[in-house]
Amino acid sequence: MKCVYCKKPSIRNLQLSELLGLAKIPRCCAACHSLFQRIQQEDNRHCQGCQKGVSNLDIAQSRYCQDCLTWIARYPNYAFCHRAFFHYDKAFQAWLKQYKFMGDIQLAQTFIVELQELRKRYKSFIFCPIPLSEERIKERGFNQVSEMLKAAGLPFQELLLREKHQTPQAKKTREQRLATPQPFVYQEDKNKIEGKNILLIDDVYTTGQTMFHAASCLFPQSPNKVQTFSLAR
């Protein structure tokens, strides 16, 4: 089997659970996988809202980073909680460029093992990938988040539509991202989500603007809980 990232042969002994089909077989070799730095969950060096790395001084003053304090003030009734697997560093940026912008769709399989963790951590949640505009789908050929969920065998519902085609977030400054107008609408023809738990999933979390836009579209539908998740932060 070849590693989906470096494309080199990857040889390893299969575990019994993998042989029986009870666990996903990693498609990324150990050398490539070691490039990505996991975020330590519930680490006191990270913001409790979004897992942003913060100094000891900031933590002493508040459990949240300044960004999250701003969001909390704007959405006081929203029990915001964002989690991610990896740090958004140069290694992750290089992988994302190859997958998302160069169209290497095989890389959707890179983190199929990690994504299985979502089944356990969010058992009662409906998974909802952040949508792309029709123009962006035509440009890239696929939604990078939906493809990862498909590769991992995780069911999801496309509850939102992105009606407005805008400049990619990666090409915007921080100020431009925060000033981005609401691009999403709720799909009224979808199953009712009243009283349901929803997990919004994206590839990267930076300012939080995309996730809060998406969550605010769901609030009028009276879900029980809306949380957010991304591969990297």
Salt bridges, closest charged atoms under 4 A:
GLU18 OE1 - ARG12 NH1 3.02
GLU42 OE2 - ARG83 NE 3.24
ASP43 OD2 - ARG45 NH2 2.63
ASP67 OD2 - LYS52 NZ 3.75
ASP67 OD1 - ARG174 NH2 2.50
ASP104 OD2 - LYS7 NZ 3.00
GLU114 OE2 - HIS33 NE2 2.29
GLU117 OE1 - ARG38 NH2 3.29
GLU117 OE1 - ARG121 NH1 3.72
GLU135 OE1 - HIS165 ND1 3.99
GLU139 OE1 - ARG136 NH1 2.91
GLU147 OE2 - LYS150 NZ 3.44
ASP203 OD2 - LYS100 NZ 2.90
